[in-house]
Amino acid sequence: MTAAPLRSVVLAGGGSAGHVSPLLALADCLRRRDPQVRITALGTSTGLEHRLVPERGYALRTIPKVIFPRRPSAAALRLPAALKGAVDAAGAVLDEEEAQVVVGFGGYVSSPAYLAARRRGIPIVVHEQNVRPGLANRLGARLTPYVGTTFAETRLPHARLIGMPLRREIATLDRAALRQQARASFALAPDAPTLLVTGGSLGAARLNAAFAAAAAELSAAGVQVLHVTGLGKEFVPDLTSSPGGSPGGSSGGSPGGAPYVVLPYADRMDLAYAAADLVVCRSGANMVCEVAAVGLPAVFVPLPIGNGEQRFNAAGLAAAGGCLVVDDAAVTPQWVRATVLPLLSDPARLAEMARAAAAVGRRDADEALADLVGQALAGAAP
């Protein structure tokens, strides 16, 4: 018997880029397979999805945010009513969109979406981005046999390893072929060792401060830097200060020094990856998977808050030799001089790290997740 075609799917997730990016990657994949399929994203009115989803050309429906308190409080007393309201709102969206499948990526809206779908007998697919799953996906994984994970270490019922769905421009990136174009687009020299520093869309104060203070030494050593600081956190690099000095107001560089380019954000991260020989960044799941897929050596600085998930995200890639993992507190100007500069002057080691990263990375997770959606629609055994 031939399975019915997928006509309408609701993708639930949001709040952070970690949820929104794989959601959009799956949406793009489903649309490539069938341009007629109706794709609706379910999110909140305050998360990144409120901007990113419509910009990508998809419909966004919002429901109230439900936060699960981790300890007894007044908010815990209000949870049952708040959850019921969110489940009812999610259910109304599923009914209006005539959803055939619900795919959840975790976050505030996924739990209501899972419960509303379960009530209606709509197939559920879960994708978990992190090694340590959140509450929403721990719930969702108990309601469906169709569960995809990014990392082999993730423990969820019915889990199968599929990787992280990536944007097409990342999944198909050829760094070597684009290197010269990428460096020119950022006003970088064509042949100098190139370092990318980024703390993500919000920036990372620790990385910004350490590399700003070491800017003059990096430039003098012939290392050019593309530093994505986060919006509102830009600075003018002082390329004339003495070792250990703090960033000043000079906008120029010392004679013969390498460029130090500061941007608040990069619309084309594919070009940033292509320009770089090494990246220093946080180890959110999406970042770990992107740099592995494109074969970019990395130094990860896990965010030192939460449940420690960022350190776990990078563990497998570190074990394979594709990256280094450094404590946040260790990132200082002195560390930049002692660790980052020698690494950038060792092309053989960088090449070895690049090969190791590419061997771990996966570029086809969007297709694998779309296959899982098809299996859920058909009721096929996973």
Number of C-alpha atoms within 10 A of each C-alpha: 4 5 11 10 12 18 15 17 23 27 27 31 31 30 20 13 18 20 23 25 23 24 26 23 22 25 27 21 21 24 14 11 12 13 11 12 16 19 22 22 28 28 29 23 17 13 17 18 26 20 12 17 22 12 10 11 11 16 14 21 17 19 21 19 21 21 14 14 13 8 8 8 10 9 14 14 11 11 16 12 10 18 20 15 17 24 25 17 18 28 22 14 21 24 13 8 16 15 22 22 23 28 31 30 28 28 24 24 29 30 26 26 32 30 23 24 24 17 11 11 11 19 23 26 28 32 31 30 27 21 23 19 18 14 14 23 23 18 19 29 23 14 20 17 21 27 28 26 25 24 23 13 15 20 14 20 16 15 20 19 17 22 23 32 30 27 21 16 12 20 20 14 18 16 21 10 10 15 20 17 15 23 21 13 12 17 13 21 16 14 10 16 21 24 25 21 26 25 24 20 15 15 22 20 12 16 23 20 17 20 26 24 25 26 31 28 24 24 22 18 15 17 22 24 26 24 27 26 26 21 13 11 16 16 19 15 25 24 28 22 19 14 14 17 16 18 22 15 12 13 12 14 18 15 10 10 19 25 27 26 17 20 17 19 21 18 8 11 14 23 24 24 26 24 29 23 22 25 24 23 24 28 25 24 23 21 19 25 28 25 23 26 24 25 26 26 28 31 21 25 26 21 20 14 8 7 10 13 20 23 23 21 27 28 19 17 24 20 11 14 17 28 28 17 19 15 12 15 9 13 17 18 22 16 14 21 17 11 12 18 18 11 15 17 14 11 13 11 13 20 16 13 25 24 20 22 28 21 16 16 22 21 23 17 23 27 18 19 28 20 13 22 26 19 17 23 21 16 13 12 8 12
